[in-house]
Amino acid sequence: MRRFFYYTLILLSSTITLWSQDTLTLNKFKEVVLTYHPVAQQAEIILQLSDAEQMRAKGNLDPKLSGGLSTKSFDNKRYFQYWNGQVNIPTRTPLSFDFGYEQSDGVFLNPEATLPTHGLFYGGVNLSLLRGLLFDKTRFELQDASYIAIENTIQAEIILNELLYHAITSYINWSKAAAYEAIAKDFLQQLQERHEFTKELYINGSAPAIDTIESSINVLKAQSELYTASISLQKAKQSVNMFLWDESRTPLELLSNVRPEWFFDLFNSSIGENNILQELTDDNPLMRQFSLASKRLQLKQRLLKENLKPDLDLQFRPLLSLGDASNQALYHINDYKFGAKFAYPILNRKARSDLTINALKQESLDLKMLEKQNELQQKISFLTNALTIQFEAYQTMLQNEQLTQTLLEAETFKFELGESSVFLLNQRLNNQFKAKLDTLKFAKAYLDSLNEQRYLLFTL
């Protein structure tokens, strides 16, 4: 089942009340975006346009009621009066049917228009024998409307996929910024604790005064790092707010206590997902969009070929008289109307030019499709390779983080024994902080690449 139907199910889900919760998960965030964001509602409007397009095309098959009255009176005489009412019933074939009633009277009525006193009924059939026999504008519009409905469904998928891609990107940035702030807070806390310990050593005479100065400098640097992390978090949170709306189409803001999923939980849940993602297929909405555009051009080509044929329309109408004095209806096999119409442009340059133009459009579209297919496949292949490298880099950075933690613990033990200095201890702590940021950096790069790969494959 296509991703669009997944989106539709989400749109029908119940309202999510998350503003009072401490954690806004990625899944809940996506549900809110797909339910209330104006772009998601625009996608729903596109689907409604499909119904309108199909109704408009089916309107070509609506029976048509028409009628007319023509009369002339002069010098207290009714020269003539002629009335005609008709129902035309089109079909999906080259046949159409007419049913009508005619009545006329007058002193100077033309002989050709003279009818029985009570008028006459007629029924008729219209047939196109050459142009329009196999295919015509009505059948073209009916089939094209079905293609438009499919095209709108695909367009809605593309819009929702685009929306989710940017929304998830903002969420990943928010989660990463929250992790960055947490790491910076932990780093500052450790330095503050060591600073207090260093001051106690100085007061006890076990450490020189310069150690307290160096320790203070490191605390100030850590505070500056935390300020930077907090600013990054606020910017990321503001970006997330851009995707949050309520049912009354009012933009929302996250409360100060609302946090994203812990970044590394988000990362761990996505590890290995790229291994199960398929390559670009014809089922991809972008490829289906090209394929559908090609079908519409082929359909138009079929209609344009009909224009190379001459017009030859036949019309036959049996007539049923309602009589003069009595109301008895009279029918005779020789009472009918028959007509034939033929037309054909001698050079027919317009029809031939239209065919050429449409064929060139088809060729251009095929080339664009090949180019787009190759472009997407190259991007997906690159991201697949990048994901492997980024995950390996993440594992390397994680090992480096664990090693820096081991060195920090060893240096702390030596410091407590008096065999190390505040300088070396803070250097170990700084190295551990940098290692954590490197781990965070490559985990973020992995999630960004995975999000882009999902976006290209429509698997968000």
KOLTI-62206 format. One record per residue (C-alpha): chain; z, y, x. Coordinates in pm, whole numbers, plus 32768, in hexadecimal, padded with zeros to 4 digits. Each point is the difference from the previous one (the first is absolute). Layout:
N
   chain      z      y      x
       A      Z      Y      X
...
***
This chain:
460
   chain      z      y      x
       A   8000   8000   8000
       A   7FA3   8150   8087
       A   8102   80F3   8087
       A   7FB9   80EE   7EE3
       A   80A2   7F18   7F06
       A   8133   7FF6   80DF
       A   8009   817A   7FF0
       A   7FD9   7FF5   7E86
       A   812C   7F1B   7FDD
       A   80D0   80EF   80CE
       A   7F95   8125   7F29
       A   8084   7F45   7ECF
       A   8151   7FB8   80A0
       A   8140   80A5   7F8F
       A   807F   814A   8089
       A   80B1   7FDE   814C
       A   8149   80BF   801B
       A   8035   8023   8173
       A   8076   8163   8039
       A   8170   7F9F   7FEA
       A   7FD7   7EDA   80EF
       A   8041   8013   8174
       A   7EC6   7F40   8065
       A   7E9F   8034   7F86
       A   7F43   7EC2   805D
       A   7E90   8000   804F
       A   7FAC   7F30   7ECC
       A   80BB   80EB   7F17
       A   7F5B   8129   80A9
       A   7EA6   7F6B   7FC4
       A   8054   7FBA   7E94
       A   8067   8169   7FC6
       A   7EC9   8083   80AE
       A   7F17   7F21   7F37
       A   80AE   8051   7EB9
       A   802D   8178   800C
       A   7F2B   809A   8111
       A   7EE8   80DE   7F71
       A   7EFB   7F4D   80D3
       A   8065   7EB1   7F68
       A   7FDD   809A   7EA6
       A   7EA7   8082   8061
       A   7F9F   7E98   804A
       A   8068   7FA4   7E9E
       A   7F24   8118   7F78
       A   7ED7   7F73   80C1
       A   8030   7EB6   7F47
       A   8002   80B7   7EB5
       A   7EB4   809D   8061
       A   7F70   7EA1   8015
       A   8046   7FC6   7E90
       A   7F5F   814C   7FA9
       A   7EC9   7FAE   80CD
       A   7FD7   7EB1   7F54
       A   802E   809C   7EAA
       A   7EFA   8106   8053
       A   7F08   7EF2   8068
       A   8043   7F35   7EC6
       A   7FB7   813C   7F3C
       A   7E8F   7FBB   803F
       A   8024   7EDD   7F0C
       A   80A2   80CD   7EEC
       A   7F38   8004   7EBA
       A   7F77   815B   7FBD
       A   7FF6   809C   7EA6
       A   7F04   8117   7FCB
       A   7F65   80B5   7EDA
       A   7F36   8130   7FA4
       A   7F99   80D6   7EDA
       A   7EC7   80D6   7FF1
       A   7FB1   80D0   7ECB
       A   7F2B   812B   7F92
       A   8021   80CB   7EC0
       A   7F1E   8126   7FA6
       A   7F9B   80B4   7EC2
       A   80F6   7F31   7F34
       A   7F58   7EC3   8076
       A   8087   7EF3   80E2
       A   7EDE   7FD2   80EA
       A   809D   7ECF   80A3
       A   8147   7F5A   8056
       A   801B   7EE8   80F8
       A   8142   7F47   805E
       A   802F   7EED   8101
       A   8138   7F42   806C
       A   8001   7EFB   8115
       A   80E1   7F18   80C7
       A   7F8D   7F98   815B
       A   80A2   7ECC   809D
       A   7FC0   7FD3   8177
       A   803B   7EB4   80B1
       A   8029   7F80   8163
       A   7E96   7F87   7FEC
       A   7EBB   80C8   7FEF
       A   801B   7FE3   7E86
       A   8097   8106   7F1B
       A   8011   8006   7E86
       A   7FD3   8116   7EFE
       A   806F   8005   7E95
       A   7FC2   812D   7F24
       A   7FB6   809C   7EB1
       A   7EF0   8103   7FAB
       A   7FD6   80CF   7EC2
       A   7F11   811C   7FB0
       A   7F7F   80D4   7EDD
       A   7F51   814C   7FC2
       A   7ED6   80A8   7F62
       A   7F3B   8021   813F
       A   807D   7ECD   80B4
       A   7F12   7F83   810C
       A   7F5F   7EB7   7F9D
       A   807D   7F58   813C
       A   8166   805A   7FA1
       A   7FE0   7F8C   7E97
       A   8102   7EF2   7FB4
       A   8079   7F45   7ECB
       A   80E1   80CD   7F20
       A   8136   7F4C   8071
       A   7F91   7FF9   8168
       A   7FEB   7ED7   80E4
       A   80CE   7F41   80FD
       A   7F78   7F90   814A
       A   8072   7F26   811C
       A   7F62   7FFA   8152
       A   7FFC   7F70   815B
       A   7FA9   80B7   8145
       A   7F94   7F3D   8130
       A   7FB1   8068   8167
       A   7F04   7F09   808A
       A   7FCF   807A   8167
       A   80F0   8103   808B
       A   815C   7FA2   7F87
       A   7FAE   7E9D   7F98
       A   80C5   7F5B   8118
       A   80EB   811F   8052
       A   8041   815C   7F7C
       A   80ED   8128   801C
       A   80F2   7F76   7EFC
       A   802D   7EB7   80B6
       A   8016   80BD   814A
       A   8119   80E1   7F85
       A   80C3   7EDD   7F6A
       A   7FF8   7F3B   8143
       A   8036   8132   80D7
       A   8135   8058   7F32
       A   8096   7EAC   8054
       A   7FBC   8046   816F
       A   80A5   8155   7FDE
       A   8135   7F59   7F6C
       A   8014   7F17   812D
       A   7FBF   8125   80E9
       A   811E   80C5   7F64
       A   80E9   7ED8   8029
       A   7FA2   7FED   816F
       A   802B   8177   8025
       A   815C   7FE6   7F69
       A   8056   7EEF   80FB
       A   7F86   80DA   811E
       A   80C8   812C   7F86
       A   8140   7F35   7FDA
       A   7FCD   7F5B   8151
       A   7FD2   8156   80A3
       A   8137   8082   7F54
       A   80D2   7ED5   806B
       A   7F85   8016   8167
       A   8076   8167   8026
       A   8141   7FBB   7F3E
       A   805A   7ED3   80D8
       A   7FAD   80C8   813A
       A   80F7   810B   7F95
       A   8106   7EF7   7FB3
       A   7FD6   7F5C   8156
       A   8028   8156   80A5
       A   8139   803E   7F30
       A   8097   7EAE   8058
       A   7FAD   8031   8170
       A   8095   815F   8001
       A   813F   7F7A   7F5F
       A   8018   7EF4   810E
       A   7FC2   8106   810E
       A   811C   80D5   7F74
       A   80E8   7ED1   7FF1
       A   7FB3   7FA7   816A
       A   8036   816A   806A
       A   814E   800C   7F45
       A   8074   7EBF   80A7
       A   7F93   8087   8154
       A   80C3   8144   7FC7
       A   8132   7F43   7F89
       A   8005   7F27   8137
       A   7FDD   8130   80E2
       A   8115   80B7   7F46
       A   80E6   7ED3   8025
       A   7FB4   7FEA   8174
       A   8032   8176   8020
       A   815B   7FE2   7F69
       A   8049   7EDC   80E9
       A   7F86   80CC   812B
       A   80E2   8122   7FA0
       A   8129   7F16   7FF2
       A   7FA9   7F7C   815D
       A   7FEF   8166   807E
       A   814F   8057   7F64
       A   8097   7ECA   809E
       A   7F69   8060   814F
       A   7F19   7ED2   800E
       A   7EBB   80C8   7FE9
       A   7F86   814C   808C
       A   7FC5   812F   7F1F
       A   7E89   7FF2   8042
       A   7FEF   7EB6   7F3F
       A   8076   80B2   7EC5
       A   7EF5   810C   802F
       A   7EEE   7EFC   8027
       A   8085   7F45   7ED3
       A   7FFA   8140   7F30
       A   7E96   803F   8063
       A   7F9D   7EA4   7F8C
       A   80B1   8034   7EB3
       A   7F44   8146   7FCB
       A   7EB5   7F54   804D
       A   8052   7EEF   7F06
       A   8055   8107   7EFA
       A   7EAE   80A2   803F
       A   7F59   7EAC   7FD4
       A   80B7   7FD0   7EB8
       A   7F8B   8154   7F85
       A   7E9B   7F9B   804C
       A   802F   7EB5   7F4A
       A   8099   80AE   7ED1
       A   7EDE   80F5   7FE9
       A   7F09   7EDE   8015
       A   80BD   7F4F   7EE9
       A   7FF4   8132   7F1F
       A   7E8A   8029   8038
       A   7FC3   7E8E   7FB6
       A   80D9   8015   7EC9
       A   7F3C   812D   7F86
       A   7EBE   7F3B   802B
       A   8090   7EE8   7F28
       A   8061   8100   7EF5
       A   7E90   8057   7FDC
       A   7FC9   7EA9   7F60
       A   8125   8003   7F0D
       A   7FCC   806F   7E97
       A   80A4   7FB4   7EB4
       A   7F73   7FA7   7EAA
       A   7FE7   8171   7F9F
       A   7F1B   8040   812D
       A   810F   80C2   80B6
       A   801A   7FDA   817B
       A   8149   7F6F   807B
       A   80D0   8016   813A
       A   80D3   7EF0   809A
       A   8175   8033   7FF2
       A   80B0   802E   814E
       A   80A8   7EAC   7FE9
       A   7EBD   7F3C   7FC4
       A   7F89   7F40   8132
       A   7ED1   7F24   8044
       A   800C   7E92   805C
       A   8083   7FCA   815F
       A   7ED0   801E   80DF
       A   8026   7EB8   80B9
       A   8039   7F42   7EBB
       A   7EB6   8092   7F8E
       A   7F62   7F9A   8148
       A   808C   7E9E   8006
       A   7F88   7FBC   7E9C
       A   7E9C   8054   8067
       A   7FEE   7F3A   8144
       A   7EDD   7F10   8000
       A   7F68   8088   7EC1
       A   7EC1   8060   80B6
       A   7FC4   7E8F   8047
       A   7FCF   7FB3   7E8D
       A   7F24   812C   7FB0
       A   7E98   7F9C   7FC9
       A   7ED1   80A5   809A
       A   7F25   80F4   7F45
       A   7F52   7F4F   7EDF
       A   7F0B   8059   7EED
       A   812D   8010   7F16
       A   8078   8138   80B2
       A   7FE2   8126   7F09
       A   7F42   80D4   80FC
       A   7EFE   7EEC   8027
       A   7FFB   7FC1   7E89
       A   7FBF   8171   7FCE
       A   7EC7   7FEC   80D7
       A   7F94   7EBF   7F57
       A   8028   809B   7EA8
       A   7F3F   8138   8066
       A   7EE9   7F19   8074
       A   7FFF   7F4A   7EB1
       A   7FE6   814A   7F47
       A   7ED4   8065   80D2
       A   7F5E   7EAE   7FBC
       A   803E   8032   7E8F
       A   7F5F   8158   800F
       A   7EDC   7F6B   80C1
       A   7FC7   7F0F   7EE2
       A   7FF5   8120   7F09
       A   7F16   80CB   80DB
       A   7F0E   7EDC   8019
       A   7FE0   800B   7E87
       A   7F7B   8162   8023
       A   7ECE   7F76   80B3
       A   7F96   7F5E   7EBA
       A   7F49   80B2   7EE2
       A   80AF   805C   7EBD
       A   7F8D   7F24   7EE1
       A   80DC   8020   7ECD
       A   7FBC   7F57   7EB3
       A   8097   8054   7EB0
       A   7FED   7F3E   7EBB
       A   80A6   8068   7EB6
       A   7FE2   7F39   7EBA
       A   801F   80E3   7ECF
       A   80C0   7FB7   7EBD
       A   7FA9   80DB   7ED3
       A   810E   8050   7F00
       A   7EF7   8040   7EF4
       A   7FA2   8123   7F21
       A   8071   7FD0   7E96
       A   80DA   7ECD   8026
       A   8106   7FC0   8109
       A   7F5F   7EB8   805E
       A   7FC5   7FE0   8175
       A   7EA2   7F9B   8064
       A   7F96   7F66   8148
       A   7EA4   7FA1   806D
       A   7FA1   7F60   8146
       A   7F00   8113   803E
       A   8105   8116   7FE2
       A   805F   805D   8167
       A   7FE3   80FC   8114
       A   7F86   7FA2   8158
       A   7FEC   80CF   813D
       A   7FB5   7FD3   8172
       A   8032   80F2   8122
       A   7F77   7FE1   8161
       A   803F   80E4   8129
       A   7FDB   7FE4   817A
       A   7FF2   8105   8116
       A   7EB9   7FCA   80BB
       A   8091   8020   8160
       A   816A   7FBA   7FA5
       A   8076   80A5   813F
       A   815A   8051   7F79
       A   8053   7E95   7FB3
       A   7F81   7F89   8152
       A   80BF   8115   80B6
       A   8142   7FAD   7F47
       A   7FDD   7E96   806B
       A   7FCB   8062   816C
       A   812A   80ED   7FFF
       A   80E1   7EF7   7F67
       A   7F8E   7EFA   80FB
       A   804C   80EE   8120
       A   815A   8043   7F70
       A   8038   7E88   7FF5
       A   7F9B   7FD9   816B
       A   80E0   8122   8068
       A   8124   7F6A   7F42
       A   7FCE   7EAD   80A7
       A   800D   80A5   8156
       A   813B   80C1   7FA5
       A   80A1   7EBE   7F86
       A   7FB4   7F4E   8147
       A   8089   8126   80C5
       A   813E   8012   7F30
       A   8034   7E89   800E
       A   7FE2   8000   8179
       A   80E3   8131   801F
       A   8110   7F62   7F2B
       A   7FE8   7EB1   80B0
       A   801B   80A8   8152
       A   8133   80C2   7F91
       A   80A2   7EC8   7F72
       A   7FB8   7F3A   813E
       A   808D   811A   80D4
       A   813C   8012   7F2D
       A   802C   7E87   800C
       A   7FF4   800A   817D
       A   80DA   8137   8009
       A   8107   7F56   7F28
       A   8016   7EE0   80F7
       A   8024   80EC   8129
       A   80F9   80E1   7F4D
       A   80D8   7ED9   7F9D
       A   8000   7F7F   8165
       A   805A   815D   8079
       A   8119   800C   7F00
       A   808A   7EB3   807E
       A   7FF2   8081   8165
       A   80B6   813E   7FA0
       A   8102   7F33   7F41
       A   8043   7F2F   8136
       A   801A   8141   80C8
       A   80FA   8088   7F03
       A   80D1   7EC4   801D
       A   7FFA   8017   817B
       A   806C   816D   7FFC
       A   811E   7F9D   7F19
       A   806C   7EF4   80FA
       A   7FF4   80FB   811E
       A   80C4   80FD   7F32
       A   810F   7F01   7FB6
       A   8012   7FA0   8171
       A   800D   816C   806E
       A   8112   8046   7F00
       A   80CD   7EDE   808A
       A   7FD3   8081   8164
       A   805F   8161   7F91
       A   813F   7F83   7F62
       A   8053   7F54   814B
       A   7FBE   8148   80B7
       A   7ECD   7F79   80B6
       A   7EFF   80DF   7F50
       A   7FD4   816D   7FA5
       A   7FC6   80CF   7EC9
       A   7EA5   8050   8083
       A   7F96   7E91   8018
       A   80A0   7FAD   7EB4
       A   7F4B   8119   7F4C
       A   7EBC   7F9E   80AA
       A   8024   7EA0   7F75
       A   8048   808F   7EA9
       A   7ECF   80E4   8013
       A   7F26   7ED9   8063
       A   807D   7F39   7ED9
       A   7FB7   8125   7F14
       A   7E9D   8021   8088
       A   7FCD   7E87   7FE0
       A   8067   800E   7E91
       A   7F0B   811B   7FC2
       A   7EEA   7F3A   80AB
       A   804B   7ED4   7F23
       A   7FF7   80E5   7ED1
       A   7EB9   8099   8075
       A   7F42   7EB8   801C
       A   8095   7F75   7EBE
       A   7F86   813D   7F51
       A   7EA4   7FD9   809C
       A   7FF5   7E99   7F7F
       A   805B   8068   7E9D
       A   7F02   811B   8006
       A   7EEA   7F15   806E
       A   8065   7EFC   7EFE
       A   8000   8108   7EEF
       A   7EA3   8071   8065
       A   7F83   7E98   8009
       A   808D   7FC6   7EA2
       A   7F58   8141   7F93
       A   7EAB   7F93   8080
       A   8027   7EA8   7F64
       A   8093   8085   7EB8
       A   813B   7F2C   8023
       A   8109   8113   7FE7
***
